[in-house]
Amino acid sequence: MLTVFVTYFYFLGLRNLTVIDDAQKFIRRKYPDFDIEKIPLDDKKTYSLMSKGLTDGVFQFESGGMKNVLRQFGPESIEDLTAILSLYRPGPMDSIPKYIHNRHNPQDISYETPLLKPILDVTYGCIVYQEQVMQVFRALAGYSLGRADIVRRAMAKKKHDVMRKEREFFIFGEKDKNGNVITEGAIARGVPEAVANRIFDDMSSFSSYAFNKAHAAAYSFVAYRTAYLKCHYPAEYFSALMSSMMDSASKIALYTAECKKHGIKVLPPSVNHSQSGFSPDGNSIRFGLSAIRNLGVGTIEKIIKNREDNGEYTSMYDFCLRNYSREFNRKALEGLIKSGALDGLEDNRRQMLYNIEGTLAAVEAEHKFSAEGQLNLFDDMGESVDFVPEKQTEMDEALKLALEKEATGLYLSGHPMDKYSNFVSNAGFATISDIISERFSDGQRVTVAGLISGLKVKQLKNNNILATAFIEDISASVGLTVFSRQYAEFKHLLSMEEPVIVTGKISEREDRDTEIVCEKIEKMPENAAIATKVSKYKKGLYLRVSSLESNEFSKVKEILAKNTGNIPVIIYCLATNKKFEAPRNLYINGENSLIFELEKLLGKENVKLILR
């Protein structure tokens, strides 16, 4: 008898595999023996990070819904991550509450028939994987592996005529024309007809969206590795991740905010320190030169090689002289200055912009002189002739930030919304990072404060107006859709360069990025920036609770203990009309998911986070 074993391989071609490899190269600069293949798969810190929902930047686990499942589930193994990835889909998603309950309460697990226990015990009594569907057909009705897979595929494609016949065969069995048994059927194996029908219905509704376990397991390994790197080597990991996202200013802004939240500085670009992409710089991350507009790959390579071969640049003239070429033009130099990449070479950015013409003219003359083979009068004296820039005072902060945005698509040294942060926080506005992380549901009304950019106005066939734009706050940016009536009423605010307050509804579609559909736009109050400066509250998380003996306060302590950090927590007790600062072990990290959880428990009006 010939036995044939078939092995399935699942190949992943993902950006994240490159990110993991790039992060590993960064890590090996400090730790040459590091090997991603040898990291422990039971690292408690990594699973703790995931259980808290701190998964921005973690493959497959960034959405708000997925973070919520992680917090409820508390994964402890790759098997857990595999199950979560398989369950978080339209069909299987209905089983998530049951799965989580059974995982934490194994005594409540029950099976329609004892034949299901060996198949479903690993997933706490729930069907999770396509392979389990096939096992059910084999164990309950005697199907062959090939036949079970054919039926599974028919279920997935909703082939109703095939499913109708297979239901009968699954329950009652099937014989060929000679009376030989093809499948025994569930009844013949001791399963009541009603139970068999229910099991078949469950498998039918589940199979339309089910993952095969090989697919989910491969994804969970990649997810775990990204979470491990974020947990233990955050500067190296986010450097690699942001380098892979150079074409998405919104993602760079989101991950930059995430880095700052966890105490990792994102340093501006520098011709003396930057690589092409983002790179770790001690415990900080250095912005990459590739993010600067009008800077070609060849020019970037030359800047880096010249620095490595001949040492750091000492002035703007020295920089231009050493990188003189056809590709290096005025636009490239302007972009470098505006982004801050030449900071430290001259007194300030205005001075460098003012002296561009003179510097480039002097450099061109020097190269032309050298090309003609003429001697410089001062060469024999051991002196070098440098261009002497004309002194200028620095530009104001607002212009500096605007030029950074022009050069890179991002604000680098600050943000125009910084001075409104306390006003925005105290007003309880949503942050845009929360919106694009799906913390809010489709159709939910939100209010955000930020800057409008990229306005486009289109006239539709019915002569109505449709306007689209982006609104950006400190954390990220999101699309804004404005229909005719709102456009007519608020168009003067859409085109201004001052901060505005937008109220609208969340629009989430599978084929498009999350948007806000505009209902109302208001100008930022004149005293909003002043409120930031005169805030009487110190930095911290302020919570109002009814009593220190209440179940509510016990739950608060549990939530705080799971999200430790450096931000103080101040509790106000209504029963005693007193406030006190929580002990150091209950300080928090300021993660958005934590604030959301506390707001859900105590009410939004009883939770305030002040970071400035």
ChimeraX attribute file (.defattr): number of C-alpha atoms within 10 A of each C-alpha:
attribute: neighborCount
match mode: 1-to-1
recipient: residues
	/A:1	3
	/A:2	4
	/A:3	5
	/A:4	6
	/A:5	5
	/A:6	6
	/A:7	5
	/A:8	6
	/A:9	9
	/A:10	10
	/A:11	9
	/A:12	12
	/A:13	7
	/A:14	10
	/A:15	12
	/A:16	19
	/A:17	14
	/A:18	14
	/A:19	22
	/A:20	19
	/A:21	15
	/A:22	19
	/A:23	26
	/A:24	21
	/A:25	17
	/A:26	19
	/A:27	20
	/A:28	13
	/A:29	10
	/A:30	10
	/A:31	11
	/A:32	11
	/A:33	9
	/A:34	14
	/A:35	13
	/A:36	14
	/A:37	8
	/A:38	7
	/A:39	12
	/A:40	10
	/A:41	16
	/A:42	12
	/A:43	14
	/A:44	14
	/A:45	13
	/A:46	22
	/A:47	23
	/A:48	19
	/A:49	21
	/A:50	26
	/A:51	21
	/A:52	22
	/A:53	27
	/A:54	25
	/A:55	24
	/A:56	20
	/A:57	20
	/A:58	21
	/A:59	18
	/A:60	16
	/A:61	25
	/A:62	17
	/A:63	18
	/A:64	21
	/A:65	16
	/A:66	20
	/A:67	23
	/A:68	17
	/A:69	20
	/A:70	24
	/A:71	19
	/A:72	16
	/A:73	22
	/A:74	20
	/A:75	23
	/A:76	17
	/A:77	15
	/A:78	18
	/A:79	16
	/A:80	18
	/A:81	25
	/A:82	24
	/A:83	23
	/A:84	25
	/A:85	22
	/A:86	25
	/A:87	26
	/A:88	19
	/A:89	15
	/A:90	11
	/A:91	16
	/A:92	23
	/A:93	19
	/A:94	13
	/A:95	15
	/A:96	20
	/A:97	13
	/A:98	15
	/A:99	23
	/A:100	18
	/A:101	15
	/A:102	18
	/A:103	18
	/A:104	12
	/A:105	11
	/A:106	13
	/A:107	8
	/A:108	12
	/A:109	16
	/A:110	15
	/A:111	13
	/A:112	14
	/A:113	14
	/A:114	12
	/A:115	15
	/A:116	20
	/A:117	16
	/A:118	12
	/A:119	19
	/A:120	18
	/A:121	15
	/A:122	15
	/A:123	19
	/A:124	23
	/A:125	22
	/A:126	22
	/A:127	26
	/A:128	30
	/A:129	25
	/A:130	23
	/A:131	18
	/A:132	19
	/A:133	25
	/A:134	21
	/A:135	21
	/A:136	23
	/A:137	24
	/A:138	20
	/A:139	17
	/A:140	25
	/A:141	27
	/A:142	22
	/A:143	24
	/A:144	16
	/A:145	12
	/A:146	10
	/A:147	14
	/A:148	20
	/A:149	18
	/A:150	14
	/A:151	22
	/A:152	23
	/A:153	14
	/A:154	19
	/A:155	21
	/A:156	18
	/A:157	12
	/A:158	15
	/A:159	12
	/A:160	11
	/A:161	9
	/A:162	13
	/A:163	18
	/A:164	10
	/A:165	10
	/A:166	18
	/A:167	18
	/A:168	14
	/A:169	19
	/A:170	25
	/A:171	25
	/A:172	19
	/A:173	21
	/A:174	19
	/A:175	13
	/A:176	9
	/A:177	7
	/A:178	6
	/A:179	8
	/A:180	9
	/A:181	13
	/A:182	15
	/A:183	23
	/A:184	20
	/A:185	26
	/A:186	26
	/A:187	18
	/A:188	15
	/A:189	16
	/A:190	14
	/A:191	19
	/A:192	14
	/A:193	14
	/A:194	11
	/A:195	15
	/A:196	23
	/A:197	17
	/A:198	12
	/A:199	17
	/A:200	20
	/A:201	12
	/A:202	14
	/A:203	23
	/A:204	21
	/A:205	15
	/A:206	26
	/A:207	25
	/A:208	19
	/A:209	21
	/A:210	26
	/A:211	23
	/A:212	16
	/A:213	19
	/A:214	17
	/A:215	17
	/A:216	21
	/A:217	21
	/A:218	16
	/A:219	21
	/A:220	25
	/A:221	17
	/A:222	19
	/A:223	22
	/A:224	24
	/A:225	23
	/A:226	27
	/A:227	26
	/A:228	25
	/A:229	22
	/A:230	23
	/A:231	20
	/A:232	12
	/A:233	18
	/A:234	22
	/A:235	28
	/A:236	28
	/A:237	29
	/A:238	28
	/A:239	26
	/A:240	25
	/A:241	27
	/A:242	26
	/A:243	21
	/A:244	18
	/A:245	18
	/A:246	17
	/A:247	12
	/A:248	12
	/A:249	16
	/A:250	20
	/A:251	20
	/A:252	23
	/A:253	23
	/A:254	22
	/A:255	22
	/A:256	22
	/A:257	19
	/A:258	20
	/A:259	19
	/A:260	12
	/A:261	14
	/A:262	14
	/A:263	13
	/A:264	18
	/A:265	18
	/A:266	25
	/A:267	20
	/A:268	20
	/A:269	27
	/A:270	20
	/A:271	21
	/A:272	20
	/A:273	18
	/A:274	24
	/A:275	20
	/A:276	18
	/A:277	20
	/A:278	28
	/A:279	27
	/A:280	24
	/A:281	17
	/A:282	12
	/A:283	14
	/A:284	19
	/A:285	26
	/A:286	23
	/A:287	27
	/A:288	25
	/A:289	29
	/A:290	21
	/A:291	24
	/A:292	26
	/A:293	17
	/A:294	20
	/A:295	21
	/A:296	14
	/A:297	13
	/A:298	10
	/A:299	20
	/A:300	21
	/A:301	14
	/A:302	16
	/A:303	23
	/A:304	20
	/A:305	12
	/A:306	16
	/A:307	18
	/A:308	11
	/A:309	8
	/A:310	9
	/A:311	11
	/A:312	15
	/A:313	19
	/A:314	13
	/A:315	19
	/A:316	24
	/A:317	24
	/A:318	16
	/A:319	21
	/A:320	21
	/A:321	18
	/A:322	15
	/A:323	19
	/A:324	17
	/A:325	13
	/A:326	7
	/A:327	14
	/A:328	18
	/A:329	15
	/A:330	13
	/A:331	13
	/A:332	17
	/A:333	21
	/A:334	21
	/A:335	22
	/A:336	25
	/A:337	24
	/A:338	25
	/A:339	31
	/A:340	23
	/A:341	23
	/A:342	25
	/A:343	21
	/A:344	15
	/A:345	18
	/A:346	16
	/A:347	15
	/A:348	18
	/A:349	25
	/A:350	18
	/A:351	18
	/A:352	26
	/A:353	16
	/A:354	14
	/A:355	20
	/A:356	19
	/A:357	12
	/A:358	15
	/A:359	22
	/A:360	20
	/A:361	12
	/A:362	19
	/A:363	22
	/A:364	16
	/A:365	12
	/A:366	15
	/A:367	14
	/A:368	12
	/A:369	13
	/A:370	12
	/A:371	9
	/A:372	8
	/A:373	9
	/A:374	9
	/A:375	10
	/A:376	14
	/A:377	10
	/A:378	10
	/A:379	10
	/A:380	9
	/A:381	8
	/A:382	6
	/A:383	10
	/A:384	11
	/A:385	11
	/A:386	15
	/A:387	17
	/A:388	13
	/A:389	18
	/A:390	10
	/A:391	14
	/A:392	15
	/A:393	10
	/A:394	13
	/A:395	12
	/A:396	9
	/A:397	13
	/A:398	11
	/A:399	12
	/A:400	21
	/A:401	21
	/A:402	18
	/A:403	21
	/A:404	23
	/A:405	17
	/A:406	16
	/A:407	24
	/A:408	20
	/A:409	19
	/A:410	22
	/A:411	20
	/A:412	22
	/A:413	14
	/A:414	15
	/A:415	17
	/A:416	19
	/A:417	18
	/A:418	14
	/A:419	17
	/A:420	23
	/A:421	21
	/A:422	23
	/A:423	22
	/A:424	24
	/A:425	16
	/A:426	15
	/A:427	13
	/A:428	16
	/A:429	16
	/A:430	16
	/A:431	23
	/A:432	25
	/A:433	24
	/A:434	18
	/A:435	23
	/A:436	24
	/A:437	17
	/A:438	19
	/A:439	21
	/A:440	19
	/A:441	14
	/A:442	15
	/A:443	13
	/A:444	11
	/A:445	16
	/A:446	19
	/A:447	21
	/A:448	23
	/A:449	27
	/A:450	25
	/A:451	21
	/A:452	25
	/A:453	18
	/A:454	13
	/A:455	14
	/A:456	11
	/A:457	14
	/A:458	11
	/A:459	11
	/A:460	10
	/A:461	7
	/A:462	6
	/A:463	9
	/A:464	11
	/A:465	17
	/A:466	17
	/A:467	19
	/A:468	20
	/A:469	19
	/A:470	19
	/A:471	25
	/A:472	22
	/A:473	24
	/A:474	23
	/A:475	21
	/A:476	24
	/A:477	25
	/A:478	19
	/A:479	19
	/A:480	24
	/A:481	21
	/A:482	23
	/A:483	16
	/A:484	16
	/A:485	13
	/A:486	18
	/A:487	22
	/A:488	11
	/A:489	11
	/A:490	18
	/A:491	15
	/A:492	10
	/A:493	17
	/A:494	24
	/A:495	13
	/A:496	13
	/A:497	10
	/A:498	14
	/A:499	22
	/A:500	19
	/A:501	20
	/A:502	24
	/A:503	18
	/A:504	21
	/A:505	20
	/A:506	22
	/A:507	20
	/A:508	18
	/A:509	10
	/A:510	6
	/A:511	6
	/A:512	8
	/A:513	11
	/A:514	19
	/A:515	24
	/A:516	29
	/A:517	22
	/A:518	23
	/A:519	18
	/A:520	15
	/A:521	22
	/A:522	14
	/A:523	14
	/A:524	17
	/A:525	13
	/A:526	8
	/A:527	10
	/A:528	15
	/A:529	18
	/A:530	14
	/A:531	17
	/A:532	19
	/A:533	13
	/A:534	9
	/A:535	13
	/A:536	8
	/A:537	11
	/A:538	12
	/A:539	15
	/A:540	20
	/A:541	21
	/A:542	19
	/A:543	23
	/A:544	18
	/A:545	18
	/A:546	16
	/A:547	16
	/A:548	15
	/A:549	10
	/A:550	11
	/A:551	10
	/A:552	14
	/A:553	20
	/A:554	12
	/A:555	13
	/A:556	18
	/A:557	12
	/A:558	11
	/A:559	19
	/A:560	20
	/A:561	14
	/A:562	17
	/A:563	21
	/A:564	16
	/A:565	17
	/A:566	15
	/A:567	18
	/A:568	22
	/A:569	20
	/A:570	20
	/A:571	19
	/A:572	19
	/A:573	17
	/A:574	13
	/A:575	11
	/A:576	10
	/A:577	9
	/A:578	9
	/A:579	14
	/A:580	10
	/A:581	15
	/A:582	14
	/A:583	10
	/A:584	13
	/A:585	13
	/A:586	22
	/A:587	21
	/A:588	22
	/A:589	20
	/A:590	21
	/A:591	17
	/A:592	15
	/A:593	19
	/A:594	19
	/A:595	20
	/A:596	16
	/A:597	16
	/A:598	19
	/A:599	16
	/A:600	11
	/A:601	16
	/A:602	18
	/A:603	13
	/A:604	15
	/A:605	12
	/A:606	14
	/A:607	21
	/A:608	20
	/A:609	19
	/A:610	18
	/A:611	14
	/A:612	14
